[in-house]
Amino acid sequence: MCGIFAYIGDKEAAALLITALKRLEYRGYDSAGIGVHGVPIKVRKKVGKVANLEDDVSKAIDTVKGTMGIAHTRWATHGKPSDINAHPHATTQSSIAVVHNGVIENHRALKEQLSGKGYQFISQTDTELLAHLVEDLKGQMGNASWLEVVATALCLCEGAYGVAFIFQDDPDLIIGARKGSPLILGVGHGEHMLASDASAIVEHTKDVVYLREGEIVEVRRSGFKVHDLEKVVRKLGKNTISPRPDDVENPIVRLELSLEQIEKGGYKHFMLKEIMDQPNAMRNCLRGRIYQPAEAPDRWEIKLGGLEKAKEGALNPQSPLERMANACRFIFAACGTSWHSGLIGKYAFEKLAGVRAEVEYASEFRYRKPLICDSDCLIAISQSGETADTLEAIKMAKEHKALTIGVVNVVGSSIARETDCGMYLHAGPEIGVASTKAFTCQVIALLLMALRLGKQRGALSEEMLNMYCAALNAVPDSIEKWMSSLTEQTQVISKNLRLATNALFSGMGVHFPVALEGALKLKEISYIHAEGFPASEIRHGGITLIRNFVPVICIAMRSDPAYEQIKQMVRDFRHKGAALLVLTDDGNTDFAGVAHFTLCCPATKLEMQPLISCIPLQLLSYHIADMRGCSIDQPRNLAKSVTVE
């Protein structure tokens, strides 16, 4: 994905655009650029991180003066990272400039048509054609407004986009539009902004409009108008001059985000801040959802407001929770870290609620012809709420009239709007590319669903529910008390493992997804090749990778049904020369003299243990990456969420 920002107001735009790009840099950091309104539009762009662009702009600040502009930080999809391929892209005379997040799938065909008319393309991107296409249509459409021209151009484009255009001949107009990629309008006093997410807007205003799919907006200093893009084009075809029927009502909402939440707060990296913030994030995820009634303080209740009421106008009068209780099958659809939380969710739903559950990579699910029926329930998991493959899985499920539930962190995101119902994580903004607190909050959300569903279906007795709720509620405090000593321990262990080139992680049952997540974290930010295995499955091939000094990280909790088997596997790993780290229960001495390092985790119930056992793996990955001098918050080739296919 990429990050886009646009500003119109009475302040000098260049500095604001650069600051916004720093806020958005986690969305992509191959190259960055700004375009400031003037005659012609003034564009500066540089390959590499935003700091390179900032240095370039500081040397040419007199050439980029103006109070309206657009900006972009890129995660390359078409064309290698370079100055030329960086955004904004402009027409030959720099009379139109555009920034774009997404993919134009039919860009080659459109390029050929425009090339045949004499238009020259200097970049390898799909975005450059948008500027030329708008210029070409403006010439054909005579007195049509820029709104109508841009809407017509976008209707010719197949794929996904979040775009912002500025025009040399109108110093008081930005046109923004979205289809498949997020775009938020910030509403200030005499100034407005467009951005890919709220982190770039919050320091200017907390009043925002979340543009919906297929909407286009005219933004001026005095105000804005939101339209239905297709209706703009249809109306143009009817050649009517009646008052615009394409205007749509899209309410202004108040951001819950604060500027402090998107600052490092004294930590060296956002990732470390987010790891340490997990007890608070977990409490926020639990707050209001799990409680002991004043009239019955020995009893626990779970309230999931987003699942307990049917949407207004819904065809099915049953609440989502009632539909879930009668569902034949649950399908967890997700990508990356969210897929790992889905695996834990499957375990919890089967054990606690007694329902059939499957976990699907959304990127695979959407390209098959899966058998879905209206009694199924698809749970879409995504930190950003914008993951393209997961959105497509939702659309497929809805076509078959299955219930769709979103588990997302970002309020107002596409998945939150597209699903029938859902849960927000309330984890707070997660800036580090490698997910930490969003993962643990996803697991909490799924555990809450499983427990509530278990109660609804009669799979859990009142006594069992109370026991599980008490255990879940105690987890944040347990982690908070453990964090200081754990940090010191993982720093020591990291010094011994930092030079590894390969690492293996193993766990059984509910701990297998934690092993996968630990391996993913290590390779994401330290660039060490790592794999996760079920402890026994490693005998079927993976064990050939174990030799002297290869780190093997094992999760071995005494409450695990396969504990004795795992103990034997740990001994086998030691005999083969592995550098062994074992995560086990507090007070367990079974691995003394066997493991080189042991980390003892606070006690909790088996189903809640992934919330605890993942923390040392996050810290281990962080400290190893830091000692190796890696770019922790912005790992190479990665972006925070994948909003393209």
Steps between C-alpha positions, in 0.01 A plus 500: 500500500595865480426809706339811352431842647356821362464843659306812411486802731693815585828348625813424304437150373851356450589458869156359580526251215841378620377460859197305380721269295705421810177397670408283201844356429413163653262455204791500254851637486651425158474863392311817582392824336292817525321723252416861592256712304651765276541588136610239416441254786831454683600135558792371708557128551783272613568129522542361853345611823324827576821640654653507150207702370511732801865576431427565132206729576700696760753589232229617261245643743456822300382296200224316685309784660121474501205424724361196317677177418507122483751248635577130474721234656531193280503125533594399148263283295565617143855602424807486722559760773649809330463876480309471173258235627430689823172693534354755435468444126421794278415582141773616264434867579441426870146635478347196674660294778378187677593268787358149509479201733390179327537323167345589163463156346430614143776761494683340208198521269433861602867589454498360148197711409655816640839426343323471168378857550853625561517499878846415633552293813826535691435261791426128536203560727130449446430837668652729239225410255239654736648846451513460121156339485342789689678749275380318188139481619499866599587583139215284376236606752511875442328686782476201734618565857811337645269289716327362192824447311669314786189290564488403131869409502465282809201319351730391217747352750476146629655413835543687826584859580512769762594816309547874543528742204600866482470727197709796389196701384313467832692607813203415723421139410613150592310202362518176700340162434516145627429149379659214690759722671429713807462879493404729789402867482611722786268797564664808652427872521589644161713197425444138399714190456476167323700204629533124484450479874430714802857516631580773244191704587470491879743787567286727280146396592301222663197550276511259207289346227575140403445489125298194403564269210436672167485853640673808360547829684555861397708675765535877525615730779140598568361147515452170322243297308488122486347331193427155371757458224287289268204733536718794400583322175145379436364850551760634258378254240142628542629854442279633779540831679268419792631523858753225556334171592849357550563686828509252787471532875818383672514613863790667677622282788738570785837325513581317823870513409743731681833639383677337795389157381691535175823626660777268628461630853869463588542151355769429242252344259123488457516122515649503849242755613222281363637184664517677836153650449333160471363479857319831445388401152360173634312682776350735242392202290335339805348817643122502494490151352584287802376598846355388832149639561465707818206286611697175448873567555585129484363466149663612174313635199611560142333772297587534131284790386596472135371141486188523711277717281390453141589787266218736414338389176665157509305229317563249780337615826728279712790664680849406374558308823186295442610426146845403628347261751317323216787513249615173344857619453733789584760609247783723617642694204818700548858560386836504678490550876120518492497148354692380805242656732235323290670165575475575871138604443427164335636318803293717738176474299525123477586444866301771673196530273488152349470624141669404176768748394742539209781748433570629151765720349279768347736520202439130426132493594402766248656319203334166571136417467435429867175338600318764705139490615272744678541315831875568501669785682814666368717686751735742324804600707716800408688762701454771238157391380619568145668172395396452137487119501296492821253751356454274197436202728226703672338580166501131406337404830234768463416378150406169663307682776734379774531713812816714489675628813793741506772501766701816430696768681443803279166670556306575182716269287368321193460162672311665787257648248471200268426234762159439659636559850822476695736598778751781520822409679552841666873421506592855400702588190767248405777676307769230495465286189542176698174452688515445877218648707248458218579126500439456872183709484375291205548190713310661788214598269475144367514353851218731608294388199570135573404535868183695422407249231572212737255651746242565227520140377509346847848357441636671812350475846468811713785375716730441202417837348580677827832317523603589144392863532694545824809351335468722193444812707819428700729470197583873452612539862710183481681626191553847646669360813717271287609750237800657677679176588404345166658790312830446680492125439424531128781754457750250642369216284499721190872569537562127468265447202550820299749351252278210395407458135215252562264431788223251572194547720282217624177465695206262524125565491414860584874579517570404139359834373721676756802317355397618153458856627838493676668384179322768299607777738863390492524490121295818454730727694837323540511337153597166659337207322257340745233233485230383737405133541266288709745332739440148367470603137859623504605134481351485150772705334571815698730318740765483226558873553612450860874497553748656737398843629179530293250671733192290575227670703250261659175581679445230763225567755410232753129548430554406136344156428814408306743619769680166545550471126636856484744425782642211302530718189695760697747233610535385140574857387771532765664176389519638147691808615227763487527822700186442707263758643194361680193699602326324785294553818628696794670260741547217250850346534453218249737665253784580739819360350326444166420848367769762463244768589164477673232768524231435759157641415232608751234237561163515326254263337616317187269692266642835621867395488562630144438853633795452735737274306506731197644793702852357554515406130416858403768638733753243383444598136517870587829481694667274241400739220620800701836335567534421129431864409185425303228748407249375754197723442542496123639161388614471143238410238212510749208733562257514790206363305462365150222692325587367154459151360 
